[in-house]
Amino acid sequence: MAIRNIREMGDEVLNKKCKEVTEVTDRTRELIDDMFDTMYDALGVGLAAPQVGILKRIVVVDVTGEDPILLINPVILETSGEQTGHEGCLSVPGKSGMVTRPNYVKVKAYDEDMKPFIIEGTELLARAFCHEIDHLDGHLYVEKVEGDLMDVVPDEDEEE
């Protein structure tokens, strides 16, 4: 397992659509392990494969620090409600902005054995799912920011 370099805004890989995963190989498992290590090392709550330069539809999320979630080929099935709050991104270090997202999200994805499952999230988890799945289609949260990007004040904003 290794800490991978997180690509930052301006890197063209972050603006590309990712390819679906058709099988989980040893290299894919290594990528997933590295993504969790990289996310935790950077104190993030989510990380998408393109953020480490890999154009595959893989996302890792952990909003509590104790509940790691792997999503392969995630698709949002349903959303409801609305929440507006500060959002940051490991690929846009030191910045945050106000973003409106659904307050509830239902996602279909595959696990490491390519078995399908459904997962639901509210509040920060819903925000993280939407944020990371956007990465898979080449979109950054800065496209949705209401107003200006702000400098992050340490310990006040959660970064995704």
C-alpha positions as CSV (number, residue, x, y, z in Angstrom):
1,M,0.0,0.0,0.0
2,A,1.2,3.5,-0.8
3,I,0.3,7.1,-0.7
4,R,-0.4,8.4,-4.2
5,N,0.0,11.9,-5.5
6,I,-3.3,13.8,-5.5
7,R,-3.9,15.6,-8.8
8,E,-4.9,19.3,-8.4
9,M,-7.2,21.5,-10.3
10,G,-5.7,22.3,-13.7
11,D,-4.5,18.7,-14.3
12,E,-6.4,17.6,-17.4
13,V,-7.1,14.1,-16.0
14,L,-9.6,15.7,-13.6
15,N,-11.7,16.9,-16.5
16,K,-12.0,13.5,-18.2
17,K,-14.8,10.9,-18.0
18,C,-13.8,7.7,-16.4
19,K,-14.2,4.2,-17.8
20,E,-16.3,1.5,-16.2
21,V,-14.5,-1.3,-14.3
22,T,-15.3,-4.7,-15.9
23,E,-13.2,-6.8,-13.5
24,V,-11.3,-6.4,-10.3
25,T,-7.7,-7.4,-10.8
26,D,-4.8,-7.5,-8.3
27,R,-3.8,-4.0,-9.7
28,T,-7.3,-2.8,-9.1
29,R,-7.2,-4.0,-5.5
30,E,-3.9,-2.3,-5.0
31,L,-5.3,0.9,-6.4
32,I,-8.3,0.7,-4.0
33,D,-6.0,0.1,-1.0
34,D,-3.8,3.0,-2.1
35,M,-6.8,5.2,-2.5
36,F,-8.0,4.6,1.1
37,D,-4.4,5.2,2.4
38,T,-4.1,8.4,0.3
39,M,-7.5,9.7,1.5
40,Y,-6.8,9.0,5.2
41,D,-3.3,10.5,4.9
42,A,-4.7,13.7,3.4
43,L,-7.5,13.8,6.0
44,G,-10.2,13.7,3.4
45,V,-13.6,12.1,3.5
46,G,-13.7,10.9,-0.1
47,L,-11.4,10.3,-3.1
48,A,-12.1,9.3,-6.7
49,A,-9.7,7.4,-8.9
50,P,-9.1,10.3,-11.3
51,Q,-7.7,12.3,-8.3
52,V,-4.8,9.9,-8.3
53,G,-4.5,10.0,-12.1
54,I,-6.5,6.8,-12.8
55,L,-9.5,7.1,-15.2
56,K,-11.6,4.3,-13.6
57,R,-15.0,4.6,-12.0
58,I,-13.8,3.9,-8.4
59,V,-14.6,6.0,-5.4
60,V,-13.7,5.6,-1.7
61,V,-15.6,7.4,1.1
62,D,-15.4,7.5,4.8
63,V,-17.1,10.4,6.5
64,T,-16.6,9.1,10.1
65,G,-13.1,7.8,9.9
66,E,-14.4,4.4,10.9
67,D,-16.7,3.4,8.1
68,P,-14.8,2.9,4.8
69,I,-17.1,2.6,1.7
70,L,-15.9,1.4,-1.7
71,L,-18.0,2.2,-4.7
72,I,-17.1,0.7,-8.1
73,N,-19.1,2.0,-11.1
74,P,-21.5,4.0,-8.8
75,V,-24.7,5.4,-10.3
76,I,-27.1,7.7,-8.4
77,L,-30.5,6.2,-8.5
78,E,-32.5,8.7,-6.4
79,T,-32.1,12.0,-4.6
80,S,-34.3,14.1,-2.5
81,G,-34.2,17.2,-0.3
82,E,-31.5,19.9,-0.4
83,Q,-28.6,21.0,1.7
84,T,-26.3,24.0,1.2
85,G,-22.9,24.0,2.9
86,H,-19.2,24.5,2.7
87,E,-17.5,22.0,0.4
88,G,-13.8,21.4,-0.2
89,C,-11.8,19.0,-2.3
90,L,-8.4,17.4,-2.0
91,S,-7.8,18.4,-5.6
92,V,-8.5,22.1,-4.7
93,P,-6.3,22.5,-1.6
94,G,-6.8,25.4,0.8
95,K,-10.2,26.4,-0.8
96,S,-13.8,25.9,-0.1
97,G,-17.1,27.2,-1.4
98,M,-20.9,27.0,-0.7
99,V,-22.5,24.2,-2.7
100,T,-26.1,23.0,-2.8
101,R,-26.5,19.2,-3.0
102,P,-29.3,16.7,-2.3
103,N,-29.7,15.8,1.4
104,Y,-30.5,12.2,0.5
105,V,-28.9,10.0,-2.1
106,K,-29.4,6.4,-3.1
107,V,-26.5,4.8,-5.0
108,K,-26.1,1.5,-6.9
109,A,-22.5,0.3,-7.0
110,Y,-20.4,-2.8,-7.0
111,D,-18.1,-4.1,-4.3
112,E,-14.6,-5.5,-4.6
113,D,-16.0,-8.8,-5.8
114,M,-18.1,-7.1,-8.4
115,K,-21.3,-7.8,-6.5
116,P,-24.0,-5.1,-6.9
117,F,-25.4,-3.3,-3.8
118,I,-27.5,-0.3,-3.0
119,I,-26.3,2.2,-0.4
120,E,-28.2,5.3,0.9
121,G,-26.7,8.4,2.5
122,T,-27.9,11.6,4.1
123,E,-26.2,14.9,5.0
124,L,-22.4,14.7,4.7
125,L,-22.5,11.2,3.3
126,A,-24.9,12.2,0.6
127,R,-22.7,15.2,-0.2
128,A,-19.6,13.0,-0.4
129,F,-21.3,10.5,-2.7
130,C,-22.4,13.3,-5.1
131,H,-19.0,15.1,-4.9
132,E,-17.0,11.9,-5.7
133,I,-19.3,10.6,-8.4
134,D,-19.0,14.0,-10.1
135,H,-15.3,13.4,-10.3
136,L,-15.9,10.3,-12.3
137,D,-17.6,12.4,-15.0
138,G,-14.8,15.0,-15.0
139,H,-16.5,17.6,-12.8
140,L,-15.1,19.5,-9.8
141,Y,-17.2,21.1,-7.1
142,V,-16.0,24.5,-8.1
143,E,-18.4,24.4,-11.1
144,K,-21.3,24.4,-8.5
145,V,-20.0,27.0,-6.1
146,E,-22.4,29.7,-5.2
147,G,-20.4,32.9,-4.9
148,D,-16.6,32.9,-4.6
149,L,-14.2,30.3,-3.5
150,M,-12.8,31.1,0.0
151,D,-9.6,30.3,1.7
152,V,-10.1,27.4,4.2
153,V,-9.6,28.3,7.8
154,P,-7.9,25.3,9.5
155,D,-10.2,23.0,11.5
156,E,-13.4,24.7,10.3
157,D,-14.2,23.1,7.0
158,E,-14.3,19.4,6.1
159,E,-12.5,18.5,2.9
160,E,-13.7,15.8,0.5
